[in-house]
Amino acid sequence: MERYSIHEGSSSQVKSRQNLSIGIVSLGCPKTLVDSEVILGKARGAHFSITQDIEKSDIVLLNTCGFIRDAKEESIDALLKLLELKKEKKLLGVIVVGCLVQRYAGELQKEFPEVDAFVGSGDYKRIAEVLKKVADGKKFITVHKAGYLANSDEARVPLTPSHSRYLKISEGCDHTCSFCVIPKLRGRYRSRHIADLVKEAKQLADEGAKELVVIGQDITKFGCDYARRSLLPELLQALSVVRDVRWMRLLYTYPSTLSDNIIQAIARSKKVCRYIDLPLQHISDKILRSMRRGGTKKQITELIRKLRVMIPGVVIRTSFIVGFPGETERDFEELLEFMRETKFERLGIFRYSREEGSAAAEFPDQVPEPVKEERYHRAMQLQQEIVREVNRRYIGEELRVLIESGDSEKAGWWAGRSAMDAPEIDGSVLVKSRKALEPGKFYTVKITDTQDYDLLGQI
């Protein structure tokens, strides 16, 4: 249901808009980070100045995540810290935006009356208007249709290094997973058009991007909303001609919609990293049915076999949920055995979060929190052992590494990423070099050792 209201108020701290600086705290996933870049672009377009130092900001925007309990708690903790700064007169205004507002606007408004404005996940076009209201000492709330999808004509202020940028190709989700509330936070699935994405990719390349990370809730369904079929292969082909971009990385491919055509397009491309992000969530057929994932253990096993045959050297990242309602010790042991057999190169484990509004929240046989915690640690310990084994394969190999930064504690060491490592998600390649290396450039690195989730090497 659409909700919209404006509440007028006054403030003795009103300053001239031209002198106001805007900061942002961005929480959650890379899709939220892109939204934050768009939000700052609109602030700059309205002639507000942008600052990276929150304590030197006049108005701070908090872009929240409301996906699972831990994310919601992180958002509330961040909000409390900002409100404390406002109480100490270090901030003029605090604006809360994003998924948490989309989900809990009424509750947040009652609980935190000190907040100057609340903006839902689909209302970022109104950011300039909201900032001007808050600058004039007025309260504001706007929550309408969920999920904002910007286009190439909308400015972005980068929040990542210039050499690695996110390209958001879609918004929303039409899947009906029983544990998930993303459709309520982000709306129905909508894709951008290829020409618009190529235009934006060229803009990002002109700004220095060497890596484009293609993101969406499910990028394998790109184009299905208006073309009735996946246009991801065509998009990858069109993006491949963008000069200066060396890597394209694909995040969030959905198992049941990852078709042979898409796999072949990845295998053919010289720029798409041999890296597949494939959230599986579980492997027990009973749990998969309960999760409404639309696939079976047999189909998943065949898909992984196909990926490794059709894309030699592919690195597969996945995620699993432990402690889902009805998960027995036998179901969990089946998951561990699958991990041992498959040896995923990259893997994340999540404890099931009982989210109100999701179908699974009402399921019987909810798993006690101590059991979830115990299973989480057992699964993570197993994956650590698997990663050590997987990483040893690369000792003696030469990898192309994108350098990110120097090591502030160890002179002569630099941190970078191989094609196997997504930014902010996976491990690093720690590189020893007598000569200074340049962040944003590629170097050939010989791997000499491993360290937990990281590789060690030298030029």
N, C-alpha and C positions, 0 to 999 in steps of 0.2 A: 504494500500500500504506500502511495506517495505521501510524504509529509513535508510541510514547508511552513516556517514561521520566522518572523523577525522580532526581536525583543530590543527595544531602545533602552539605553541607559546613559550614564555620564561618567566621566573620569577626570580627575584633577591632573592627570599625567599627560594629557593630550599634547603632542608635539607636532611641529610642521612635518607633513608627509615627506617632503624632500630630504629631511634629515634622519628619517627612520631607516634602520637596518634590519634585515630579515634573516633569521637563521632557521635551520630545519634539523630535526632528529628523525631519521628514517629507520623504522624497524621492519622486521619481516623479510620477505623474499625479494629476489631481484625485480619481480614485476612491480612491487611497491617502490623499489628504488627508482625505476623509470618514472613512475608517477611523481615521485618527489622531484626529479629533475624537471618534469613538465611544470609542476607547481612553482618551482623557483623561476622558471622561464616566464611564467605569467606575472610573478612578482616583479621581476626585472622590467618586463614590458610595461608595467604600471609605474615605473620610475622609482621603485624602492631599491635600495642598495642591498647586496647580498653579502653576508659574512659567514665564515666557517667557525667563528668563535661564538658559541652559544651565549656565554656570559657577557659578550660585547654586543649582543643583539638587543633590539628594542622589542621586537615581536618574534616569537618562536612558534613555528608550526611543528606539531608532533604527528607524524604519519604512522598510524598504528596498524597492528596485525591482530585479527580476532579469530584466527584459524583454530588453535588449540589452547588448552588451559595455560601452558607455559608462556605462550606468546601473549595471551591476554594479561597475565601477571606482569610480564616485562613491560607492556604498554602502560599499565597502571603505575608501576614503579617509576617509569620515566616521567609520567605526568605529575606525580607527587613531587619529584625533584624540581620540575619546572615551576610548579605552583609555589614551592618554597622560595625559589629565586624571585618570583613575582611579589611574594609577601615581604621579602627583604628589599623591595623597590629596585631590584636589579633588572627587572623586565617590565615593560609597559603592558604587554599582552601575551596571552597563550591561546593558540588556536589548535584544536584537535581535529584531525582529518582521518579519513580512510575506513578500513574494514570494521574496526571496533565501533566507530560512530554509526556506520551503516547498520550494525547489528543491535547496538544498545543505546541509541541516541537519547531516548527518554530517561533511561536510568542514569546515564552519565550526566545529563543536564541537572538532574535532581541531586546527585551525589557530589558534583563538583561545580557549584554555582560560580566559583571564582573564574572558571574558564570563560574566555571572551567570545569564542565562536566554536561551533561544531559544524563540520562539513563532511557529508557522506562520500562514499567511494566513487560516485558518479557525477559529482558536482564541481569538479575542479575548474570548469570553465568560469566559475564565479569567484575564483580566488582573488582577483584584483578587487572586485567589489567588496569581498569580505575584509580584505586588508584595509581598505579605505574606511569601512565602517568601524573596525576596531581602532584604527588610528584616530578616529573622531570620538572614541570613547563609547561606542555602542556595542551592545550584545547582538549576536547573530547566530542562527541555526538554519541549515539547509540540508535536507536529506531527501533525495528523490530516487530515480532509477539507479540501480547499482552498477558500478564498473565503468570507469572512464577510459576511452580508447582514443588516444591522441593520433594526429596525423603528422606528416612531414613538414607542414607549414607552422607547427607549433614549436616554439623555441624550447630547448632543454639546456639547463645549466648542469654540466657534468659533475657527478659525485663519485665517479670512478676515475682511475688514471686514463689519460687521453688515448693510450694505446689499446685499451680493452673496453669496449662499450657494449651495452645491451641493446638489442633490437626486438622490441615487443611487437609480435605479429598478430596477436589476437587477444581477446578479453572474454572472460566468463567461461562457463562450463555447462554442458548438457548431460554429463554423466550423472548417474543417480546413486553413487556409492553411499552405502548406509551410514558410514562413519563421518561423512564430510558435509560441511555447510557452505562450501565455496560458492555454489550457485546463488545462495542467499546474500553472500557478501559481494559477489562480482557480477551476478546476472547471467543471462543466457549467453551462449557462445556466439561471438561475432569476430569475423576476420577482416583484416585490412586488405587492400588491393595491392597486387604485385608492383605496379608502377610506382605507387606511393612509397612502398618499402624500399625499392631500388633508389628512389630519390633520397630517402633518409639515409640509406647506407652510404651513398656518395657523400652526403653532408658529413657523416661521422668520419669517413675516410679522410675528407679534407681537413678535419679537425685533428687528425693524427691516429685514427683507429687502425691497428694492425690485426686485431681480433674482433669479430662480431659474435656475440653470444645471442643466439636466436631463442626467444622465450615466449611462452604462453602457457595457459593451464594445460593444454593438450595441443602441441603443435602439429601432430599427425592429422588432426581434423581441419587444418588450415584450408579455407575455401569451401568447406562442405556446406556452410550456411547459405552461400549464394551460388555456388557452382555445382552443388550436389555431389561432389567428389573431392578428394584431397588434391590440392594444388601445390603441396609442398615440393614435389619434384620440380615443377616449373619454377617455383620461387628460388630454389637452390641454384637452378641453372641460370636464372636471371641475376642473382646476387654474385655468381662466380666471376662475372665480368667487371666487378667493381675494382678499380685499380688500388693497389697498395694494401688491400686486405689480404692477409696471408692465411688466416685461420677463420673458419666459421664453425661454431660449436652449437650443438642442438641440445636444448634442455627440455625435459618433460615430454617424452614420447609415451603414448598410452599403449599397453601391450596388445589390446584387441583391435587397435586401428593402425598398428605399424605394419603396413602392407609390403609385399614383395617389391612393388614399384618404388616405394620410399627407400627400402633397403638398397635396391639397385642404384638409385640416384645418389645415395651416400657413397656407395662403393665406387661409382664412376668419378665422383668429384675429386679434384686435386686440392681443393681448399677446405672441404668439410673434414673436421677432425674425426678420426676413427674412435669416436667416443659416443656411446649411446646411454642416455639417461632414461631408464626404464623402470619406473616405480611399480613393483609387483605386489607389495603389501602382505602377501602370504603365499603359501604353496599348498596347504591342505584344501582339498576340494570342498569340504564342508564349510570351512571358514571363507573361502573365496565366494561361495554361493551366498553366505550370510552377509558378506561385504558388498554383494551385488557388483562384482568386478567384471562379469561377462566373459570369463575364461576359465579353463581347467588346468590342472597340473600338467596333463599331457600336452595341451596346446602351448603352455609356457615353455616346457622343456624343448619342444620342437622349434619354437621361435628362437630360443637361445642357441640351439644347434645351428639353425639357419643363419643367424647373425654371424656366428664365428666361422662358418664356411664361406658365406658370401662376402664378408668384410674381413679378410685375413688381418690378424693383429688387433682386432677391435677390443677396446676396453669398455666393459659394461658396468655402469653404476646402477644400483637399485636401492630400494628402501623397503623395509618390512615393519609391520606393526605387531608388537607382542602384547598379550593380555586382552585381545579382542573378546567381547562377550561370547561365551561358549567355548573358548579355546582351552582344550584339555592339555595335560602333560604330553599325551600322545601326539596331539596336533603340533605342539611346540617342538617335540623331538623330531617330527617329520620335517619341520622347517630347518632345524639344525643340520639334519642329515643332507638336506637339499643344498645348504650352504657349503657343506664339506665336499659334496660331489661337484658342484658347479664352480666353486672358487671364483666368486665375483671379485674383480679387481678393485672395485669401489662399492661401498655398502654403508647405509645408514640404518640405524634401528630407532624406532619410536615406540614409546609406551602409549597404549591406547588412551585417548582422551575422550571422556564421555561428554559430548557436546549437546546441550539442549537444542532442540529443533532438528536434530538428526534422527533418522530411523533407529539407529543402533542404541541410542540413549535409552530407548524403551525396551530393549531386548532383555530377556531373562538371562540368568547365569552370568551376571557381571563379575569379572575377575577382580579379586581383592588387590589393593594397591601393593602390598608387600610381595605378592606373587608376580605382579607386573615388573616390579623393581628387580626381583631375583632373575626373572627371565631376560630382562634387558641386559643385565651384567653378564649372564652366561653367553648370550648371543654376541655381545661386543667383544668378550674375551676370545671367542672362537674366531671372529673376524680379524682380530689382531694377529692371531696365529696364521690365518690364511694370507693376510697382506704381507707378512714377513716372508712367507714362502713365495708369493707372487713377485714381490720386489726383488728377490734374489736373482730372478731370471734376467734382470736388466744389468747386472754387474758385468762390465766389459763392453756393454753396448754403447753406441753413440746416439744421442738424442738431440733433437732441435729444441732449444729452450728459450722461452721469452723471459728476459730478465725483468723483474719487478722493482727490486730495491737492493741497496746494500745492507749488510748486517751491522746494526748499530753497536753490537757488543763484540763482534769478532772481525778484526781488520782482515781484508783480503777475501772475505766471503760475501756471496751475493745470493739472494733468493729469487728463484724464477719458477716457471711452470713449463711442463712438457705438454704435448698435445693430449696427454692422458689426464690432465688436471684442470678442472673448472675453477674459476676464481672464487675465492671465499668459501669453497665447498671441500675441495680435495687437498691433498698434501702439496709439498713444494719440492723443487730440485734445488739443493743447496750447492752452490758452485764456488770452487776455490780458484782464484785468479790473481796472478801477480800484477796484472794491469787492471786499471779501473774499467768496469763494464758500464754500459749505458742503459738505464731503464728504458723499456720500450723497444729494445733491439733483440734480434734473434742471434743465438750463438750455438755452435756445435759443442756439446758437452759429453765427455766420456764418463760413464757411471762407474764409480769405484767402490761404493759401499751403500748401505741402507741404514736408516735411523727411524725407528717406529714407522710412521706413515710416509716419511720423506726419503728421497734418494740423495746421495752425495756424489759429486762429480767434479771434474776439472776441465778447464778449457783445453 
